[in-house]
Amino acid sequence: MTLLDASFAALSDHTRRGVLEQLGRSDASITDLADRFHMTLTGMKKHVSVLEKAGLVTTEKVGRVRTCRLGGRAMAEEAAWIERHRQIWAQRFDALDEIVEELKQAERHHDRQG
């Protein structure tokens, strides 16, 4: 699995996106995250593991507490992929708009002639 695949897989889950939003505000322990998202510690550990594998979160264990923080990746590759596809779709919609406008003009022309 590529890093891009791992990132999109990690981001595909609502809870993991919520964890990233929370960590964007402040670091948190896995226990705090589990409490905040009303899930078991084991469930949150699995979510954090997926985010870690994608490089979106880092964890550090001090004593019995594992603290999570946002990873160092800026997701530039993901943003570039999204932008490329956004441009492709924008071009397709622009082309569709042109076709619709041509059809409307042809229909108006036909109505005036008829």
N, C-alpha and C positions, 0 to 999 in steps of 0.2 A: 504494500500500500504506500503510495506516495504521500508526502507531507500535505499536498493539496487535498488528496482524498481524505486523509486523517482529519484535516481541518473542517472540511464540509460535513464529514460524518459527525464530528464533535458538535458542530453548530446546528445540526439537524434536529437536535433535541431541545425542547422548550426549557427543561430544567437546567441543562448545561449553559444555554444562553443566559438564563437567569443568574447562574453562578458567576458567569463572566461579568455581568452587569454589577452584581454585588461586589465582586473583587475589584472592579473599577472604582468603587467608592472607598473600599478599605480592605486590607488583608483580613482573613478570617480563618478560624480553625475548622477542620472538617466537622467537628461536633456542632459548632455554631451554624455552619451551612446546613447540616442535616436538620437542626431544629428550625431554622428559617424556612426550609422547604418541606417541612413536615414529612420527613422520611427517615428510614433507619440509617444508622451509621454505615452499615455495610453497603446500602444502596448509594449513599453519597460518595463513599470511597470509590465505587465503580465509576460514577460520573467523573470524579476528579481524576481518576486514572486515564480515562478517555481524553480528557482535556490536557493532561500531562503528555500523553503520547503524541498529541498534535502540537505540542510546544506552546499551548495557549496559557497554561498554568504551571507554576512551579510550587513545590512543597518543601518544607523544611521541618524536620522533627526535632523538637527541643524537649527533652524529658518525655512525658507521655502525650504531649500535644503536637499535632501535625498542623502547621500553619500554611495556608494557601495564599498565593499572590499571583497576579497576572504574570504570564511569561514574558520574555523579552522580545518575542516576535511581533512585528508590526502588521503582519498579514498582508504585506505588499503583493505577494504572488496571488493571493485570493482576490484582492481588490482589482488587480490587473485582469484576471480572468473574468470577473464580473463585468468590468468596464468593456472588455472586448465583446462580450455577449450582449451587453446593453446596446452597444453601437450597432451590432448586427440586427437586433430586433428593431431599433429605431429606424434603420434603413428600410427594413421590410415594411414597417408601418407607414413610412413616408411613401414608398412605392404603392402601397395599397391605397393611401389617400389620393394619389395621382390617378389611379385607375377609377376610383369612385367618382372623382371630379370629372373625368373624361366621360363616364357613363351618364352623369347628371347633365352635362352639356349636350351630349348626344340626344338624351331624352327631351331636353328643352327644345333643341333644334327640330326634332321629330314632331313634337307637339305644335310648334309654330307652322310647320309645313302641312300638317294633317288637317 
